Amino acid sequence: MSATPAPSPFDTDQPLTYSLDRRGPNDPRIGSIHVLLAVLTAALVAAAYIVL
């Protein structure tokens, strides 16, 4: 029974097994959450532009 914690997907010492979860700020790959935020932001701006 060791007290070592489970490998975290955000642990930088882990191998490239979690490379899809450990994306740096300069990673060119875009996550689905960023696409969703971009679409929602564009829709909000378009709605505000139409209303105003």
MDAnalysis code that builds the backbone (N, CA, C; Angstrom):
import MDAnalysis as mda
import numpy as np

u = mda.Universe.empty(156, n_residues=52, atom_resindex=np.repeat(np.arange(52), 3), trajectory=True)
u.add_TopologyAttr("name", ["N", "CA", "C"] * 52)
u.add_TopologyAttr("resid", np.arange(1, 53))
u.add_TopologyAttr("resname", ["MET", "SER", "ALA", "THR", "PRO", "ALA", "PRO", "SER", "PRO", "PHE", "ASP", "THR", "ASP", "GLN", "PRO", "LEU", "THR", "TYR", "SER", "LEU", "ASP", "ARG", "ARG", "GLY", "PRO", "ASN", "ASP", "PRO", "ARG", "ILE", "GLY", "SER", "ILE", "HIS", "VAL", "LEU", "LEU", "ALA", "VAL", "LEU", "THR", "ALA", "ALA", "LEU", "VAL", "ALA", "ALA", "ALA", "TYR", "ILE", "VAL", "LEU"])
u.atoms.positions = np.array([
    [0.850, -1.197, 0.000],
    [0.000, 0.000, 0.000],
    [0.883, 1.243, 0.000],
    [1.044, 1.826, -1.152],
    [1.834, 3.052, -1.228],
    [0.912, 4.259, -1.230],
    [1.455, 5.385, -0.801],
    [0.654, 6.602, -0.687],
    [0.832, 7.511, -1.898],
    [1.337, 6.971, -2.999],
    [1.526, 7.817, -4.177],
    [0.175, 8.118, -4.814],
    [-0.059, 9.342, -5.197],
    [-1.354, 9.696, -5.797],
    [-1.493, 9.113, -7.199],
    [-2.701, 9.088, -7.681],
    [-2.940, 8.585, -9.032],
    [-2.334, 9.548, -10.047],
    [-1.898, 9.044, -11.185],
    [-1.312, 9.928, -12.210],
    [-2.337, 10.936, -12.708],
    [-1.993, 12.189, -12.605],
    [-2.911, 13.243, -13.026],
    [-2.711, 13.542, -14.506],
    [-3.787, 13.781, -15.250],
    [-3.625, 14.122, -16.678],
    [-2.939, 15.460, -16.873],
    [-2.865, 16.267, -15.808],
    [-2.221, 17.574, -15.906],
    [-0.810, 17.561, -15.331],
    [-0.328, 16.369, -14.954],
    [1.016, 16.271, -14.387],
    [2.032, 16.306, -15.519],
    [2.946, 17.262, -15.477],
    [3.901, 17.425, -16.573],
    [4.962, 16.336, -16.561],
    [5.061, 15.557, -15.481],
    [6.071, 14.502, -15.412],
    [5.575, 13.200, -16.038],
    [4.320, 13.160, -16.437],
    [3.779, 11.943, -17.027],
    [4.243, 11.808, -18.475],
    [4.277, 10.586, -19.001],
    [4.647, 10.397, -20.415],
    [3.576, 10.960, -21.344],
    [3.769, 10.733, -22.634],
    [2.875, 11.330, -23.623],
    [1.543, 10.600, -23.733],
    [1.233, 9.759, -22.740],
    [-0.048, 9.065, -22.775],
    [-1.193, 10.063, -22.674],
    [-0.980, 11.118, -21.903],
    [-2.021, 12.125, -21.708],
    [-1.740, 13.373, -22.551],
    [-1.107, 13.183, -23.709],
    [-0.727, 14.343, -24.515],
    [-1.957, 15.113, -24.990],
    [-3.075, 14.421, -25.167],
    [-4.274, 15.121, -25.629],
    [-4.883, 15.969, -24.518],
    [-4.590, 15.614, -23.256],
    [-5.142, 16.371, -22.140],
    [-4.171, 17.433, -21.641],
    [-2.869, 17.299, -21.994],
    [-1.883, 18.267, -21.513],
    [-1.511, 19.197, -22.654],
    [-2.410, 20.069, -23.017],
    [-2.143, 21.011, -24.097],
    [-1.620, 22.313, -23.525],
    [-0.500, 22.743, -24.053],
    [0.089, 23.993, -23.592],
    [-0.655, 25.188, -24.169],
    [-0.366, 26.385, -23.660],
    [-1.041, 27.593, -24.157],
    [-0.682, 27.905, -25.606],
    [0.440, 27.365, -26.093],
    [0.879, 27.643, -27.460],
    [0.589, 26.481, -28.404],
    [-0.243, 25.537, -27.955],
    [-0.553, 24.393, -28.799],
    [-1.492, 24.837, -29.920],
    [-1.142, 24.565, -31.177],
    [-2.001, 25.012, -32.282],
    [-3.336, 24.276, -32.347],
    [-3.419, 23.108, -31.703],
    [-4.682, 22.372, -31.734],
    [-5.732, 23.088, -30.901],
    [-6.940, 23.149, -31.441],
    [-8.024, 23.854, -30.751],
    [-8.961, 22.822, -30.136],
    [-9.271, 23.018, -28.875],
    [-10.172, 22.107, -28.195],
    [-11.618, 22.405, -28.551],
    [-12.482, 21.429, -28.344],
    [-13.888, 21.601, -28.700],
    [-14.534, 22.698, -27.859],
    [-14.058, 22.877, -26.623],
    [-14.641, 23.915, -25.775],
    [-14.328, 25.289, -26.339],
    [-13.151, 25.444, -26.942],
    [-12.816, 26.746, -27.517],
    [-13.653, 27.019, -28.760],
    [-13.934, 25.968, -29.534],
    [-14.803, 26.141, -30.703],
    [-16.201, 26.542, -30.252],
    [-16.684, 25.891, -29.195],
    [-18.013, 26.217, -28.681],
    [-18.062, 27.652, -28.176],
    [-17.028, 28.068, -27.439],
    [-16.988, 29.443, -26.947],
    [-16.919, 30.433, -28.099],
    [-16.173, 30.109, -29.139],
    [-16.066, 31.013, -30.289],
    [-17.417, 31.153, -30.984],
    [-18.134, 30.045, -31.133],
    [-19.444, 30.096, -31.790],
    [-20.426, 30.905, -30.951],
    [-20.434, 30.672, -29.639],
    [-21.347, 31.416, -28.772],
    [-21.009, 32.900, -28.769],
    [-19.718, 33.218, -28.745],
    [-19.306, 34.626, -28.756],
    [-19.714, 35.289, -30.064],
    [-19.506, 34.597, -31.177],
    [-19.884, 35.157, -32.477],
    [-21.395, 35.372, -32.552],
    [-22.164, 34.434, -32.030],
    [-23.617, 34.576, -32.045],
    [-24.053, 35.750, -31.170],
    [-23.414, 35.905, -30.024],
    [-23.756, 37.006, -29.123],
    [-23.435, 38.348, -29.766],
    [-22.269, 38.452, -30.390],
    [-21.880, 39.702, -31.050],
    [-22.826, 40.004, -32.210],
    [-23.180, 38.986, -32.982],
    [-24.093, 39.194, -34.111],
    [-25.467, 39.642, -33.622],
    [-25.953, 39.035, -32.543],
    [-27.260, 39.418, -32.006],
    [-27.228, 40.853, -31.493],
    [-26.154, 41.221, -30.803],
    [-26.036, 42.587, -30.293],
    [-25.945, 43.583, -31.448],
    [-25.259, 43.206, -32.518],
    [-25.119, 44.099, -33.678],
    [-26.466, 44.302, -34.367],
    [-27.261, 43.231, -34.441],
    [-28.577, 43.338, -35.087],
    [-29.515, 44.186, -34.225],
    [-29.487, 43.960, -32.916],
    [-30.387, 44.692, -32.022],
    [-30.016, 46.165, -31.974],
    [-28.723, 46.443, -31.896],
    [-28.300, 47.841, -31.800],
    [-28.206, 48.450, -33.191],
])
